Every structure is written in C-alpha cells, then in structure tokens.
Amino acid sequence: MPDDCVSRGGDHSFRTSLPWALRTLSMSANSASSAAVTVQRPITFSPRRIDAKTFVPHQKFQTISGPIIAGSIARPIFSPEPRVSRPAICISITPQAIEPNAASVIATQISKLRPGLRMPALNTLVPPLHRAAARRIEAGCPPEIQIALTLPPHGRKSPRGRTSIMKSTLSFTTTVAIALALAAPAFAQKPITKPPVASILTWTEKQQLERYPNIESVYAVAQIKKGDKVHELPAGTAVDPKVKFGAKTSTIDAFMKDNRITGVIAIKDGKVVLEKYALGRKPTDRWTSFSVAKSVTATLIGAAVKDGYISSIYDPITKYIPELRGTAYDDVSLRRVMTMTTGVKWNENYADPKSDVARAGASEWKGGMNPLVAYMSKLKREVPAGTKWVYKTGETDLAGIALGRALAGKGIAQYASEKLWAPYGMEQDAIWMVDKAGHERGGCCMSMTLRDYARIGTFMLGGGEINGKSILPAGYVEDATTNHVPGKQAEKDSYGYFWWPREEG
C-alpha cells in the first residue's frame, strides 16, 4: 500500500471531459463509497483558518467550502486516512465550465493554506483532475473526489519543500496520472522544469546514444504497461538483402554503419528474417520513435471511435479543444487534422530555431491553457481546409490532446496499454513523452524496443485484429493507410491518417 500519493496532469482539459469523468467515477468507484464521508462544519477558504491545528486525529474528514473560482467551486477535503502516513488533500471540482486559469488559481489558494506544498508541483498536479480516478480511494479520498495530494506532517514542511511521489509497486496500467517512484523518480512531479521538447532536435550523436534509450532521464514521461502474455515473433529463414540507396548498393551491415543506424528488423509471414543491432544497442534497449508516435496516435483515435469515446473523426476539432474556437481551426474536422490538410500555415523546418515546430515545442507553461494549444491558436489559415497538405507535428499534438480529453478518465498511455500493448502482447513496457502540461505528445517521442516496433507493424498488417476481433472501426486500417493528399500534390506526396502509404511498402 502506498505511503502517500501524488497525481499529475496538465491543462484545463477537464473543461469538456469532466462531466464524463464524474459519470465514470460514479460507476467505477461506487463500491468504495461505503467509507462514507462525514461532512463537518464548513470552513471558509482562508489561510487564517486552515493550519496545523485544523487536522486533529479523531477527525475523519474536514470540508472546506470555497468561493467560486473561475466558474467552479473548489472543495478540498482533508483526510487523515489510516492507511497513509499523512493526510491527503482531496480536491473536488464541480462539472461547470472551468476557465483556463482555474488550475493555477486553485493551486495558489492551496499553497497559501499549506506552504509545504510548492506551487510548481501543484500547477502540474491539479489538472486534468479526472486522471486520478484509480488512486483516490487508496489515498483516503471519497470516490467522487477528483485528485489527491499529500500533506506535509503537522507543523512541518515536506522534505525539500516538495510533495512526495507515491512509493508503490502498483502498476502504471491503472492510471497514467500517478507518478510512481518504482519506474523513475519524479517522472511527472515537476514537468514544467524539464527542458523544452524541441531541444531533442539539437542533441549530438553522443547525447542521442546516451539519452534515446533513457529518455525518461531527460523528459517527463508516462508509462505504457505490457501484459502477461507476449506475442511471439519466431525466427524465420534468415535473409541478407542488399540495400540500394541512390546510386550505391550496400550490405545491411555497411548500410547501418554508413548511416549510423542502431537497429534493423524485418518480419515476413509473422517471423523474424532479419534482426541486427549496432552502436552498442541490444534487443532489450528502447529507442525513441519520433514520428512513429503519430501513427500510434491515429490508431488509438480509431480505437476511441470504436469504443465510443469519439463519435466520429468528422467531428470538429473544437468539440474536443474548445479553446480553438474563433481561430484558424474553426470548422476544421479531426480528420483534416489527421491528414494534415487543415489549410493552416506551418513551418516544420527542424534546423530553424524560429520555425513553428521549434517554437511550439519550446513554449513555456505556467498554468492555464496548454502551451501547444495556445501556440496553435495563434496560427493563420493560408488556404481553405482540404486543398493543401503540409506536414505539421503541431497538429498531431493537437490530435493527441483531443484524444486525451475524449478518453475522459484515462491517459493516452493507459489507453494504449489497455487496447494494444497488453492484449496484443508487446514484449516490454514502453514510455511516452509528455508535454509541459502533463499530456502524452500525439506527434512524437514514444520509446520502445525494436521488436515492439515490429509488432505495431504486424498488428496493422493483421487489420488491427487482436484474438480475431478488430479493435478499430470497419475499414479504418485501409482508410488510415490510403493517400489523402489533395490534388496534384498527391503525385509526389502520400499521407493517410498519420501514416505514410507507399507503393513500395
């Protein structure tokens, strides 16, 4: 059982999804509601009234009735739960619309009440509140409460003035919203202190070799848990093909050496016919995906449509990210975002520090609106939607944010575990980089083993089926891997739903 717990999160994504979260909680946590909350006298939300004397041993729960905060009511409930060494603050937000700065306002209020809880942590911990669902009971919070934080001991600040990360062997599969010391200390404790995502583009080869297999040592991440069974990739008849690159024909080994490639795998009829590693890598090493994550995001969006979290990919993107209303993304469908045909102007030049892809990834976050959403909301429309294809990593991140909000209670990494990683039989846990607001990045930066990359390929080649049943809507794999580039551009470019369909495979 954990000694204490901390949940993490990001922007005000609960604006649209919180009602779903409340419904989900009422269904999933009712069995635990027998530990009835004794609501005692209301106390005003005032630093003068809440201090160490408020927390007395015999007091099971203490409510604090607060003022209206940005259109919602914040009700922390302090609980000296017997199973934890310190009381937990449980923060409940009513399902009214919440303004972008609500989280920081709430965090500011609470930090005044208990100075031992530092603002940077609270800013990252408060939203999205629905992600804390699975741990709130164990933290001593009643099931309808949305988040749990650890209080410092009475009259003392917590060590180093920080909230503590949950110490537990409990699985990330239950919720990605919880930071576990088991996997990597401070995975998401203070994501806003991590370096800008765009800095990954400037790493030297030495830094790449050191950091790509251990991306969690540099950035905040969420974990994707594997299941108990492994989808076997048996050995087939080995092949030793020649590689033609431009005018040069090379062996695989020479090609890997010349191009500084760390690993190559080839699957034929479900069997491994080629598998090689270089530059000190081994089969158990993870390696960053960069844009392969885009294809996984599109696949999970398809699963979310089948599961009913997303009604249709033809929904306007503003249905899931209402902050984009009144911007160049008005009347743009999620499908247009997934095919990168929104008509919004964008510069994807990785070598240019002033490009959109660099500036969007370097945006700071101090609470409130997700920095990526804030950046994208300022972009201009250059052509009508559907008339031009432009590769935009920022839009895949938007798709990831839309997916995360639609899931209403699950993080994308947790959903990936439940829908794909565990049931399909991935060999190892994977990780997914989260942005400064705590959300998995739809456009980049998963990390997994080479064999698990291959399993994603075999999953798609199998029509998205697991145990004979597709987790995707009928025809989705074919549509996702069909060229949707409009007009004459299609003669030289080919792009589906974050997949690159090529005639040569």
C-alpha positions as CSV (number, residue, x, y, z in Angstrom):
1,M,0.0,0.0,0.0
2,P,1.4,3.4,-0.9
3,D,2.6,5.7,1.9
4,D,1.5,8.8,0.0
5,C,0.3,9.7,-3.4
6,V,0.6,12.5,-5.9
7,S,-1.2,12.7,-9.2
8,R,-0.1,14.8,-12.1
9,G,-1.7,16.4,-15.0
10,G,-1.8,19.3,-17.4
11,D,-4.0,21.9,-19.0
12,H,-7.7,22.6,-18.4
13,S,-8.7,19.6,-20.3
14,F,-11.4,18.8,-17.8
15,R,-13.4,21.8,-19.3
16,T,-15.3,19.4,-21.6
17,S,-14.5,16.0,-20.2
18,L,-15.2,16.4,-16.5
19,P,-18.9,15.6,-16.7
20,W,-17.8,12.3,-18.3
21,A,-15.2,11.9,-15.6
22,L,-17.8,12.3,-12.9
23,R,-20.1,9.8,-14.5
24,T,-17.2,7.4,-14.9
25,L,-16.3,7.8,-11.2
26,S,-19.8,7.3,-10.0
27,M,-19.9,4.0,-11.9
28,S,-16.4,2.7,-11.2
29,A,-16.0,3.8,-7.6
30,N,-19.4,3.3,-6.1
31,S,-18.3,0.1,-4.4
32,A,-15.8,2.1,-2.3
33,S,-18.2,4.8,-1.3
34,S,-19.3,2.8,1.7
35,A,-16.5,4.6,3.6
36,A,-18.9,7.4,4.0
37,V,-17.7,11.0,4.3
38,T,-18.6,12.7,7.5
39,V,-19.1,16.3,6.3
40,Q,-18.4,18.5,9.2
41,R,-18.8,22.3,9.7
42,P,-17.9,24.3,6.6
43,I,-14.7,26.4,6.9
44,T,-14.0,29.4,4.7
45,F,-11.2,29.1,2.2
46,S,-8.9,31.3,4.2
47,P,-5.2,30.9,5.2
48,R,-6.1,32.2,8.6
49,R,-8.5,29.4,9.3
50,I,-6.6,26.4,7.9
51,D,-3.4,25.5,9.7
52,A,-1.9,22.5,11.6
53,K,-4.5,22.8,14.3
54,T,-7.3,22.0,11.9
55,F,-6.0,18.5,11.4
56,V,-6.9,16.6,14.5
57,P,-6.5,12.8,14.8
58,H,-10.2,12.0,15.5
59,Q,-11.4,14.0,12.5
60,K,-12.2,11.7,9.6
61,F,-12.9,14.3,7.0
62,Q,-12.9,18.1,7.1
63,T,-14.6,20.0,4.3
64,I,-13.6,23.5,3.1
65,S,-16.3,25.4,1.3
66,G,-14.6,27.8,-1.0
67,P,-15.5,30.7,-3.1
68,I,-16.4,30.5,-6.8
69,I,-13.1,30.0,-8.6
70,A,-13.2,30.8,-12.3
71,G,-16.7,29.4,-12.7
72,S,-16.4,26.4,-10.4
73,I,-16.3,25.5,-6.8
74,A,-13.1,24.1,-5.2
75,R,-13.7,21.9,-2.2
76,P,-10.5,20.4,-0.7
77,I,-11.3,17.7,1.8
78,F,-8.6,16.8,4.3
79,S,-8.5,13.2,5.2
80,P,-6.2,11.6,7.9
81,E,-6.7,8.1,6.2
82,P,-5.4,5.4,8.5
83,R,-3.5,3.6,5.6
84,V,-1.3,6.6,4.8
85,S,1.3,8.2,7.0
86,R,0.0,11.7,6.3
87,P,-3.4,13.2,5.5
88,A,-4.4,13.7,1.9
89,I,-6.0,16.8,0.3
90,C,-8.8,15.7,-2.0
91,I,-9.8,18.4,-4.4
92,S,-13.3,18.3,-6.0
93,I,-14.2,20.4,-8.9
94,T,-17.9,20.7,-9.9
95,P,-18.7,20.0,-13.5
96,Q,-19.3,23.5,-14.6
97,A,-17.2,25.1,-17.3
98,I,-13.8,25.9,-15.9
99,E,-11.7,28.8,-17.2
100,P,-8.2,28.3,-18.4
101,N,-6.6,29.8,-15.3
102,A,-8.7,27.8,-12.8
103,A,-6.0,25.3,-12.0
104,S,-3.4,27.9,-11.2
105,V,-5.9,29.9,-9.1
106,I,-6.8,26.7,-7.1
107,A,-3.1,25.9,-6.7
108,T,-2.3,29.4,-5.5
109,Q,-5.1,29.2,-2.9
110,I,-4.0,25.8,-1.6
111,S,-0.3,26.8,-1.5
112,K,-1.3,29.6,0.8
113,L,-3.1,27.3,3.0
114,R,-0.3,24.8,3.2
115,P,3.1,26.4,2.3
116,G,4.7,23.0,2.4
117,L,3.1,22.3,-1.0
118,R,5.1,24.0,-3.6
119,M,3.4,25.9,-6.4
120,P,5.3,24.2,-9.4
121,A,4.1,20.8,-8.2
122,L,0.6,22.0,-7.7
123,N,0.3,23.7,-11.0
124,T,1.2,20.4,-12.7
125,L,-0.8,18.2,-10.3
126,V,-4.2,19.8,-10.3
127,P,-5.5,19.2,-13.8
128,P,-6.7,17.1,-15.6
129,L,-8.5,16.0,-12.5
130,H,-10.2,13.0,-13.9
131,R,-6.9,11.2,-14.3
132,A,-6.5,10.5,-10.6
133,A,-9.5,8.1,-10.5
134,A,-7.9,4.9,-9.7
135,R,-5.9,6.0,-6.7
136,R,-8.2,8.4,-4.8
137,I,-9.7,5.6,-2.7
138,E,-6.3,4.4,-1.6
139,A,-5.4,7.9,-0.7
140,G,-8.4,8.2,1.6
141,C,-10.5,10.3,-0.7
142,P,-14.2,9.6,-1.3
143,P,-15.0,8.3,-4.8
144,E,-16.5,11.5,-6.1
145,I,-13.3,13.5,-5.3
146,Q,-11.1,14.2,-8.2
147,I,-7.5,14.4,-7.1
148,A,-5.3,13.5,-4.1
149,L,-2.2,15.3,-2.8
150,T,0.0,14.5,0.2
151,L,0.1,17.0,3.1
152,P,3.4,17.5,4.9
153,P,3.4,16.3,8.6
154,H,1.6,18.6,11.0
155,G,3.6,21.7,11.6
156,R,6.4,20.7,9.2
157,K,7.2,21.1,5.6
158,S,7.7,18.1,3.5
159,P,11.3,17.1,2.7
160,R,13.0,19.7,0.4
161,G,9.6,21.5,0.4
162,R,8.2,19.1,-2.1
163,T,5.2,16.8,-2.2
164,S,6.2,13.1,-2.2
165,I,5.8,10.7,-5.1
166,M,3.9,7.6,-4.4
167,K,6.1,4.7,-3.2
168,S,4.5,1.6,-4.6
169,T,4.8,-1.3,-6.9
170,L,1.3,-0.7,-8.2
171,S,1.0,-0.8,-11.9
172,F,1.0,2.2,-14.2
173,T,-1.7,0.3,-16.1
174,T,-4.3,1.5,-13.6
175,T,-3.7,5.2,-14.3
176,V,-1.0,7.2,-16.1
177,A,-2.0,10.1,-13.9
178,I,0.1,8.8,-10.9
179,A,3.8,9.2,-10.7
180,L,5.4,6.0,-9.4
181,A,8.8,6.1,-7.8
182,L,9.2,2.5,-8.9
183,A,9.7,3.4,-12.6
184,A,11.6,6.7,-12.5
185,P,11.6,9.2,-9.6
186,A,9.9,12.4,-10.5
187,F,8.6,11.2,-13.8
188,A,5.9,13.8,-13.6
189,Q,6.5,15.5,-10.4
190,K,7.5,18.8,-11.9
191,P,7.3,18.5,-15.7
192,I,7.5,22.3,-16.2
193,T,11.1,22.2,-15.0
194,K,12.1,19.8,-17.8
195,P,14.0,21.1,-20.9
196,P,11.9,22.2,-23.9
197,V,10.8,19.3,-26.1
198,A,12.4,21.0,-29.1
199,S,15.9,20.6,-27.5
200,I,15.9,16.9,-28.6
201,L,16.4,18.1,-32.1
202,T,19.8,19.6,-31.3
203,W,21.4,16.6,-29.5
204,T,24.8,15.4,-30.6
205,E,25.2,11.8,-31.6
206,K,26.9,11.0,-28.3
207,Q,23.9,12.5,-26.5
208,Q,21.5,10.6,-28.7
209,L,23.2,7.3,-27.9
210,E,23.1,8.1,-24.2
211,R,19.6,9.6,-23.9
212,Y,17.4,7.9,-26.5
213,P,17.3,4.6,-24.6
214,N,16.7,6.5,-21.3
215,I,14.5,9.4,-22.4
216,E,12.8,9.4,-19.0
217,S,16.1,10.8,-17.5
218,V,15.6,13.9,-19.5
219,Y,11.9,14.4,-20.0
220,A,8.7,13.7,-18.1
221,V,7.0,10.6,-19.5
222,A,4.1,8.3,-19.0
223,Q,4.5,4.5,-19.0
224,I,2.7,2.0,-21.2
225,K,2.5,-1.3,-19.4
226,K,2.7,-4.6,-21.2
227,G,0.5,-7.6,-20.3
228,D,1.3,-11.1,-19.0
229,K,1.5,-12.7,-22.5
230,V,3.9,-12.0,-25.3
231,H,3.1,-12.0,-29.0
232,E,5.8,-14.3,-30.2
233,L,8.0,-13.4,-33.2
234,P,9.6,-16.7,-34.0
235,A,12.7,-16.9,-36.2
236,G,12.2,-17.4,-39.9
237,T,14.6,-18.2,-42.7
238,A,17.3,-15.6,-42.5
239,V,17.8,-13.2,-45.4
240,D,20.8,-11.0,-46.2
241,P,19.4,-8.4,-48.6
242,K,21.3,-5.7,-50.4
243,V,20.3,-2.1,-49.9
244,K,20.1,0.3,-52.8
245,F,20.4,3.9,-51.7
246,G,20.8,6.4,-54.5
247,A,23.5,5.1,-56.8
248,K,25.1,2.9,-54.1
249,T,24.3,-0.7,-53.3
250,S,25.4,-1.9,-49.8
251,T,25.0,-4.8,-47.5
252,I,22.8,-4.3,-44.5
253,D,25.9,-4.1,-42.2
254,A,27.6,-1.5,-44.4
255,F,24.3,0.5,-44.7
256,M,23.9,0.6,-41.0
257,K,27.5,1.7,-40.4
258,D,27.4,4.4,-43.1
259,N,24.1,5.8,-41.8
260,R,24.7,5.3,-38.1
261,I,21.7,3.1,-37.7
262,T,21.3,1.3,-34.3
263,G,18.9,-1.4,-35.3
264,V,17.1,-3.1,-38.2
265,I,14.3,-5.8,-38.1
266,A,12.4,-7.4,-40.9
267,I,9.3,-9.6,-40.5
268,K,7.9,-12.0,-43.1
269,D,4.8,-14.0,-42.5
270,G,5.0,-13.2,-38.8
271,K,8.6,-14.4,-38.5
272,V,11.8,-12.6,-38.0
273,V,14.0,-12.9,-41.1
274,L,16.4,-10.1,-40.2
275,E,17.4,-8.5,-36.9
276,K,20.6,-6.6,-36.4
277,Y,21.9,-4.1,-33.8
278,A,24.8,-1.7,-33.8
279,L,26.4,1.2,-31.9
280,G,26.2,-0.8,-28.6
281,R,22.5,-1.4,-28.8
282,K,20.8,-4.7,-27.8
283,P,17.3,-6.2,-28.2
284,T,16.1,-5.0,-24.7
285,D,17.0,-1.4,-25.3
286,R,14.3,1.1,-26.0
287,W,14.7,3.8,-28.7
288,T,12.8,6.9,-29.3
289,S,10.1,6.8,-32.0
290,F,10.0,10.4,-33.1
291,S,7.1,10.5,-35.6
292,V,6.2,6.8,-35.4
293,A,4.2,8.0,-32.4
294,K,1.9,9.9,-34.8
295,S,0.8,6.6,-36.4
296,V,0.1,5.1,-32.9
297,T,-1.9,8.2,-32.1
298,A,-4.0,7.7,-35.2
299,T,-4.5,4.1,-34.4
300,L,-5.7,4.9,-30.8
301,I,-8.1,7.5,-32.2
302,G,-9.6,4.8,-34.3
303,A,-9.9,2.6,-31.3
304,A,-11.6,5.5,-29.4
305,V,-14.1,5.9,-32.2
306,K,-14.9,2.2,-31.9
307,D,-15.2,2.4,-28.2
308,G,-17.5,5.5,-28.4
309,Y,-15.1,8.0,-26.8
310,I,-15.0,9.9,-30.1
311,S,-18.3,9.9,-32.1
312,S,-16.6,10.5,-35.4
313,I,-13.3,11.6,-37.0
314,Y,-15.5,14.1,-38.9
315,D,-16.2,15.9,-35.6
316,P,-14.8,19.5,-35.5
317,I,-11.6,19.6,-33.6
318,T,-13.1,22.4,-31.5
319,K,-15.5,19.9,-30.0
320,Y,-12.6,18.4,-28.1
321,I,-10.4,21.5,-27.8
322,P,-12.9,24.4,-27.4
323,E,-10.0,26.9,-26.9
324,L,-9.5,26.7,-30.7
325,R,-12.9,28.3,-31.3
326,G,-12.5,31.6,-33.2
327,T,-9.1,30.5,-34.6
328,A,-7.9,29.1,-37.9
329,Y,-9.2,25.8,-36.7
330,D,-12.9,26.8,-36.7
331,D,-14.9,24.3,-38.8
332,V,-11.8,22.0,-39.2
333,S,-12.6,18.3,-38.6
334,L,-10.4,15.9,-36.6
335,R,-10.0,14.0,-39.9
336,R,-8.5,17.1,-41.5
337,V,-6.1,17.4,-38.6
338,M,-5.2,13.7,-39.0
339,T,-4.5,14.1,-42.8
340,M,-2.6,17.4,-42.2
341,T,-4.9,19.2,-44.7
342,T,-6.3,21.9,-42.4
343,G,-5.0,24.7,-44.5
344,V,-3.3,26.3,-41.5
345,K,0.1,27.8,-42.2
346,W,3.1,26.0,-40.6
347,N,6.9,25.7,-40.8
348,E,8.3,22.3,-40.0
349,N,12.0,23.2,-40.5
350,Y,13.9,21.4,-37.7
351,A,17.1,23.3,-38.4
352,D,15.4,26.7,-37.9
353,P,15.0,27.7,-34.3
354,K,12.4,30.2,-35.4
355,S,10.2,27.6,-37.2
356,D,6.8,26.7,-35.8
357,V,7.9,23.2,-34.9
358,A,10.7,24.6,-32.7
359,R,8.8,27.5,-31.2
360,A,5.7,25.4,-30.4
361,G,7.9,22.8,-28.6
362,A,9.8,25.4,-26.6
363,S,6.6,27.2,-25.3
364,E,6.7,27.6,-21.5
365,W,3.7,26.7,-19.3
366,K,2.9,28.4,-16.1
367,G,-0.6,27.0,-15.7
368,G,-3.8,27.7,-17.6
369,M,-4.1,26.9,-21.3
370,N,-1.9,24.1,-22.7
371,P,1.1,25.9,-24.3
372,L,0.8,23.9,-27.5
373,V,-2.9,24.8,-27.8
374,A,-2.1,28.4,-27.1
375,Y,0.6,28.5,-29.8
376,M,-1.6,26.7,-32.4
377,S,-4.5,29.1,-31.7
378,K,-2.4,32.0,-33.0
379,L,-1.7,30.4,-36.4
380,K,-3.2,31.8,-39.6
381,R,-5.1,30.0,-42.3
382,E,-3.3,30.1,-45.6
383,V,-5.6,28.1,-47.9
384,P,-9.1,26.5,-47.4
385,A,-9.1,23.3,-45.5
386,G,-8.7,20.2,-47.7
387,T,-6.9,21.9,-50.5
388,K,-3.2,21.6,-49.4
389,W,-1.1,19.1,-47.5
390,V,1.6,20.4,-45.2
391,Y,3.4,18.2,-42.7
392,K,2.7,19.6,-39.2
393,T,3.8,17.9,-36.0
394,G,1.9,20.5,-34.0
395,E,-1.4,19.2,-35.4
396,T,-0.6,15.7,-34.3
397,D,0.0,17.0,-30.8
398,L,-3.5,18.7,-31.1
399,A,-4.9,15.3,-32.1
400,G,-3.3,13.7,-29.1
401,I,-4.8,16.4,-26.8
402,A,-8.2,15.8,-28.4
403,L,-7.9,12.1,-27.8
404,G,-6.8,12.5,-24.2
405,R,-9.8,14.7,-23.4
406,A,-12.2,12.4,-25.2
407,L,-11.0,9.4,-23.1
408,A,-12.5,11.1,-20.0
409,G,-10.6,9.4,-17.2
410,K,-7.8,7.6,-19.0
411,G,-4.4,8.9,-20.1
412,I,-3.4,8.0,-23.6
413,A,-0.6,5.8,-22.3
414,Q,-3.1,3.9,-20.2
415,Y,-5.4,3.5,-23.1
416,A,-2.5,2.3,-25.3
417,S,-1.8,-0.3,-22.7
418,E,-5.4,-1.5,-22.4
419,K,-6.1,-1.5,-26.1
420,L,-2.8,-2.5,-27.7
421,W,0.2,-3.1,-25.5
422,A,-1.2,-5.7,-23.1
423,P,-3.8,-7.5,-25.3
424,Y,-1.5,-7.7,-28.4
425,G,1.4,-8.9,-26.3
426,M,4.1,-6.3,-26.5
427,E,7.4,-7.6,-25.1
428,Q,8.3,-4.7,-22.9
429,D,6.8,-1.7,-21.3
430,A,7.1,1.5,-23.4
431,I,7.1,5.1,-22.4
432,W,5.6,8.2,-24.0
433,M,7.0,11.7,-23.5
434,V,4.5,14.1,-22.0
435,D,4.4,17.8,-22.7
436,K,4.8,20.5,-20.1
437,A,1.2,20.4,-19.2
438,G,1.5,16.6,-18.5
439,H,-0.1,15.2,-21.6
440,E,1.3,12.5,-23.9
441,R,2.5,14.1,-27.1
442,G,0.5,12.8,-30.0
443,G,3.1,13.8,-32.5
444,C,6.3,12.4,-31.0
445,C,8.5,10.5,-28.7
446,M,7.4,7.2,-27.6
447,S,10.2,4.8,-26.7
448,M,10.0,1.0,-27.2
449,T,12.1,-1.9,-28.3
450,L,12.8,-2.7,-31.9
451,R,10.7,-5.9,-31.7
452,D,7.8,-3.9,-30.3
453,Y,8.0,-1.5,-33.2
454,A,7.8,-4.6,-35.4
455,R,4.7,-5.8,-33.5
456,I,2.9,-2.5,-34.3
457,G,3.6,-3.3,-38.0
458,T,2.2,-6.8,-37.7
459,F,-0.8,-5.5,-35.8
460,M,-1.6,-3.2,-38.7
461,L,-0.9,-5.8,-41.3
462,G,-3.4,-8.0,-39.5
463,G,-6.1,-5.4,-39.9
464,G,-6.0,-4.2,-36.4
465,E,-7.2,-7.5,-35.0
466,I,-6.4,-9.0,-31.6
467,N,-7.6,-12.5,-30.9
468,G,-9.7,-12.5,-34.1
469,K,-11.5,-9.2,-33.3
470,S,-10.6,-5.8,-34.6
471,I,-10.2,-3.0,-32.1
472,L,-10.7,-0.5,-34.9
473,P,-13.8,0.5,-36.9
474,A,-14.5,-1.4,-40.1
475,G,-12.3,-0.2,-42.9
476,Y,-10.2,2.0,-40.6
477,V,-6.8,0.4,-41.4
478,E,-7.4,0.7,-45.1
479,D,-8.6,4.3,-44.8
480,A,-5.7,5.2,-42.5
481,T,-3.1,3.9,-44.9
482,T,-4.7,5.4,-48.1
483,N,-3.3,8.6,-49.6
484,H,-5.4,11.6,-48.7
485,V,-3.1,14.3,-50.1
486,P,-5.3,16.5,-52.3
487,G,-4.9,17.4,-55.9
488,K,-1.7,17.4,-57.8
489,Q,0.3,17.2,-54.6
490,A,-0.7,13.5,-54.5
491,E,1.5,12.9,-57.5
492,K,4.6,13.3,-55.3
493,D,3.4,13.1,-51.7
494,S,1.4,10.4,-49.9
495,Y,-0.1,10.7,-46.5
496,G,-3.0,8.9,-44.7
497,Y,-4.1,9.3,-41.1
498,F,-0.6,10.0,-39.7
499,W,0.6,7.0,-41.8
500,W,2.8,7.2,-44.9
501,P,1.3,4.9,-47.5
502,R,3.9,4.0,-50.1
503,E,3.5,1.8,-53.2
504,E,6.9,0.2,-52.4
505,G,5.7,-0.6,-48.9
